[in-house]
Amino acid sequence: MPITAEHADLTLPKPPPYEVSRAKIAEFAKALGDENPAYFGERPVAPPTFAAVIAAQAWDALFDDPRFGLSLNRTIHADQRFDFLRPLRAGDVVDAELRIEKVRNRGNIDMVTVAVELTVGGEACAVARSTLMHTREETA
């Protein structure tokens, strides 16, 4: 049975907390080719899109749950948006909780919008919202 609109508002199990480190921030910024000094030094903040690294770990619960019939190798990341209350910083230990916001099924395509709330010490710091397009396997 594929994922359906009935799964909207379902919250999935959290992955282990993610510790943001100076080294990971610098590595990510270098991969982006972004030399902003705010991303380096003793008290760096993470580039905004660093939140996607943590959010993507929360997606594992979505793809590992047999109820949904989703497979990462048949999924396209169609859209991404971040809403920040504060930047991620080195030393933050981030919890990520994924909630399925919306599901639309069209033919053999599932369009799934998820929101991953990122919290540090119980305080909300960001929401990473993604729309994923999944193609179901053809059945004979």
Secondary structure in CASP SS format (residue, H / E / C, confidence):
PFRMAT SS
TARGET T0000
AUTHOR 0000-0000-0000
METHOD secondary structure of the structure
MODEL  1
M C 1.00
P C 1.00
I C 1.00
T C 1.00
A H 1.00
E H 1.00
H H 1.00
A C 1.00
D C 1.00
L C 1.00
T E 1.00
L C 1.00
P C 1.00
K C 1.00
P C 1.00
P C 1.00
P C 1.00
Y E 1.00
E E 1.00
V C 1.00
S C 1.00
R H 1.00
A H 1.00
K H 1.00
I H 1.00
A H 1.00
E H 1.00
F H 1.00
A H 1.00
K H 1.00
A H 1.00
L H 1.00
G C 1.00
D C 1.00
E C 1.00
N C 1.00
P H 1.00
A H 1.00
Y H 1.00
F C 1.00
G C 1.00
E C 1.00
R C 1.00
P C 1.00
V E 1.00
A C 1.00
P C 1.00
P H 1.00
T H 1.00
F H 1.00
A H 1.00
A H 1.00
V H 1.00
I H 1.00
A H 1.00
A H 1.00
Q H 1.00
A H 1.00
W H 1.00
D H 1.00
A H 1.00
L H 1.00
F H 1.00
D H 1.00
D C 1.00
P C 1.00
R C 1.00
F C 1.00
G C 1.00
L C 1.00
S C 1.00
L H 1.00
N H 1.00
R H 1.00
T E 1.00
I E 1.00
H E 1.00
A E 1.00
D E 1.00
Q E 1.00
R E 1.00
F E 1.00
D E 1.00
F E 1.00
L C 1.00
R C 1.00
P C 1.00
L C 1.00
R E 1.00
A C 1.00
G C 1.00
D C 1.00
V E 1.00
V E 1.00
D E 1.00
A E 1.00
E E 1.00
L E 1.00
R E 1.00
I E 1.00
E E 1.00
K E 1.00
V E 1.00
R E 1.00
N E 1.00
R E 1.00
G C 1.00
N C 1.00
I E 1.00
D E 1.00
M E 1.00
V E 1.00
T E 1.00
V E 1.00
A E 1.00
V E 1.00
E E 1.00
L E 1.00
T E 1.00
V E 1.00
G C 1.00
G C 1.00
E E 1.00
A E 1.00
C E 1.00
A E 1.00
V E 1.00
A E 1.00
R E 1.00
S E 1.00
T E 1.00
L E 1.00
M E 1.00
H E 1.00
T E 1.00
R C 1.00
E C 1.00
E C 1.00
T C 1.00
A C 1.00
END
